[in-house]
Amino acid sequence: MAPIPTPPAEPQDSPDTYVGLDSAAAEQLARERGWSTVRTLPPGAIITMEYRAGRLNFEVKDGRVARAWKG
């Protein structure tokens, strides 16, 4: 039987620190802080709800991060 994979550790970073930032700057900062995937979404986007370790989601309105969450 194959071993169960261990998900990568998430950065010790609060998603709230990205709210209000320019979306491009927020994405660059998130990658510098160790997030393996950064997903930018428009308000009200329909998305899947699976949790992915190492992913940071941004809801962007008018070029700025309005909301940020893990997974």
Secondary structure as the mmCIF struct_conf table of DSSP 4:
data_model
#
loop_
_struct_conf.conf_type_id
_struct_conf.id
_struct_conf.beg_label_comp_id
_struct_conf.beg_label_asym_id
_struct_conf.beg_label_seq_id
_struct_conf.end_label_comp_id
_struct_conf.end_label_asym_id
_struct_conf.end_label_seq_id
HELX_LH_PP_P HELX_LH_PP_P1 ALA A 2 PRO A 11
BEND BEND1 GLN A 12 GLN A 12
HELX_RH_3T_P HELX_RH_3T_P1 PRO A 15 TYR A 18
TURN_TY1_P TURN_TY1_P1 VAL A 19 GLY A 20
BEND BEND2 LEU A 21 LEU A 21
STRN STRN1 ASP A 22 ASP A 22
HELX_RH_AL_P HELX_RH_AL_P1 SER A 23 GLU A 32
TURN_TY1_P TURN_TY1_P2 ARG A 33 GLY A 34
BEND BEND3 SER A 36 SER A 36
STRN STRN2 THR A 37 LEU A 41
TURN_TY1_P TURN_TY1_P3 PRO A 43 GLY A 44
TURN_TY1_P TURN_TY1_P4 ALA A 53 GLY A 54
STRN STRN3 ARG A 55 LYS A 61
TURN_TY1_P TURN_TY1_P5 ASP A 62 GLY A 63
STRN STRN4 ARG A 64 LYS A 70
#
